[in-house]
Amino acid sequence: MSTSTTASVSTHILDTSIGRPATDVAVRLSARSGREADWQALGGSATDADGRCKDLPALPEGTTHVRLDFAVEPYFEKSVKKQADAQQDAPANRDSGSVFFPEVAITFAVHPGEHYHVPLLLNPFGYSVYRGS
């Protein structure tokens, strides 16, 4: 059992449409202490070549809720056109070139001393998340 008074968070992104990590996606971390408390922006990072965000800021003591904000629109603006051009049966201008989910916000509860790894499985028209290990 951990004696830490704070929780910790990590994340990674897998682009399931190509079966590869999503690189260079900006991720912002916010926290609050209680359901009614205001969100405190803690800073952010970007995913590396493995789709991992290894240097997220530490959570303050007393954190009960965490929010990860993923800026996926710039990633898809760069990568979806490349993917469509590479696939013979994929329309190059699906949905007029717009990004369906320009950002993804994931909010979850945390407990002191626990580590929370929250992967984002992403594709141009959907996403899912889960508590990893």
Secondary structure by P-SEA (a helix, b strand, c coil): cccccbbbbbbbbbcccccccccbbbbbbbbbcccccccccccbbbbcccccccccccccccccbbbbbbcaaaaaaccaaaaaaaccccccccccccccccbbbbbbcccccbbbbbbbbcccccccccccc
